[in-house]
Amino acid sequence: MIWLIIAAVVGMVFAPAMWLRPSPRQQRSMRLREAANRLGVRVRLAPSPLHHDGDRMPAYRWPYPAERPGPDFMLVHDDEASAALKVFVDGWRWRKEPLRGLPATARERFAAMLAALPADAVAVESDAEGLTLWWGESQDEAAFQALAGRLAELRDGLAGRPDNPEAHRPLRSV
């Protein structure tokens, strides 16, 4: 009888610690985010780019070099986009199209990268500072490394193509 009481007390002591332990999904997400950080990708939880969604979502950001800012745009997956938005490639629509057209090589690289994205990718966004992938973190580390390489290539192809080049020129001393 005394052993039963001791086991119950020990169980009550360790039960809260077990609740605080990360779930397998949380552990996988932590490993994925650490791998992304090692590749130079900035990861943050930010308000979702989807209009109907008030939740926070993982945003993986590949920064542009400071001297070579990128274009401003946002592509949204068809599952999340209005049919009124302009189609870029099959499955993806412009919510915000870049002001300057993309060169053919960048468009081809972009289309290939979009085709390789996981099914839970909902948006790809760019501004002067970086290229951002909004997704549900469904891949493992090995698959993410291949995806990260494609996104880094795309970032390199888009770098130096800001929508407003005058705003990003260094100031000249007089």
N, C-alpha and C positions, 0 to 999 in steps of 0.2 A: 504494500500500500504506500509506503513512504517513497518508493522508487517512482511510483506513478505521480505523486505530488511533485517530486524533484523534476521529472520529465516535463510536467505541465509548466512549472515555473521557468525552466530553461527555454521551453518553447515560446512562452510569452516574452522573454527577454530578447530572443533572436528574431521573432516575427517582424517587428518593425524594420530591422536591418534588411530582411529579405524583400520587403516592399520597396525599399529604396534602391535596390539593385537594378541596374539597367536591363531592360528586356533584350532579347536577341536582336530585334530590329534596331533598337537604340545603339547597341554595341556595334552592329554593322555600319550604321550611319556614322558613328564616331571614327571607326577605322577608315571609312571612305573620305571623311572630311580631313583626317590627318594625312592621308595619301594626297589629297588635293592640295593641301598646304605645302607639302614637300615639292609639288610640281609648280609652285608659284601661283596657284589659284586661290583667290580670296573667297571664303565661304561665310555666308551670314544668313540668318533667318530674317526675312523682311516681309512687309505686307505684300500679299499676292498681287501680281499685275493684272489679275482678272477682275473685271468690274463688279461681278456679282458675288465675289468671295472676300470676306473680311478676315480670313485666316492668314497666318504667317506661313511662308513657304521658303524652302532652301533656294538660295541664289548663289550660283557659282560664277565668279567673275574673273575673267582674264584681262588684266590691265593693259592698256596701250602705253607705249613709251610716252613720257611727258612731252617730248618734242615732236611726236607724231600722233596727234589725236585722231580718233575715229569718227565715223558718221553717226548721226542720230537716227535710229529706227527701232521699231518693235514689230516682230512677227509673232503671230498667235496661231496655235494649232487649230485646225478646222473644228475639232470637237468643242473648242471654247470660243470660236469666232462667229461673228454674224456673217450671213451670206452676202450682206451688202459690202463687205470689205473686199478689196482687190486681191486676187490670187497672185502669189509669187511663184510657187511650185505646188504640185499636187499635195494637198494636206496642210498647207501653210498659207496664211493671208497676212497682208500688211495691216497692222493697226496704225502704224506711223511709218511712212516710206521715206527713205533718205532723199534729201533735196537734189543731190548730185547722183546721177546714175552710176551703178557699179560697173566696172570693166568686165568684159566677158569672162576672163579667167577667174575673177572673184565671184561672179555669178555661178559659174560651174562648180567651183570649190564649195560655195555656199549650198547649192542644191545637193551636192554629194554629202555634205555634213548633215543637212536636215534629214536626208534619207536614212542616215546611220543613227539618228537620235533614238533613244528608248521610247517606248510607248507612253510613258508618263511625263515626257517633256511637254510643257504647255506654252512656253514662250521663249523667244530669243530676242534680247534687247541689246542695243548699243548706244553709247553716248560718247562724248569726247574722252572720257576717262577709261572706259573698258567695255568689253563684250560679256554679256551676262546670260547664263542659261538658267531658266526657272524650271525645276523638275522635282519629282518625288523621290529621288535617290534610290532607284530600283536596281541599279547595277552593283556588281562587286568591284573590288579594287582593280583587278586585271582588266575587266571590260572598260572601266572608267579611264584607265591609263590610255587605251586606244582612242577613246572618245576625246580625252583631253588633248591628245596630239592633234586630232582633226580641228578642234576648236582653236588651238594655238596657231595652227597654220592659217585658219580663216582670219583670226585676229591680225596676224602678220600681213595678210593680203589686204585687210581693210585699214590698217594703220596708215596715217598720213593722208586720209581722205575725209577731213572734217566737212560738215555741211556749210560751215561759215569759216573759210580759211583765214579771213582777216581777223577774226576774233581770237585766233590761236597763234598769231605771229608774235615773236618776241619783240619787246619794246626796243626801239633804236635810241641810242643816246645821241644827244645833239651837241 
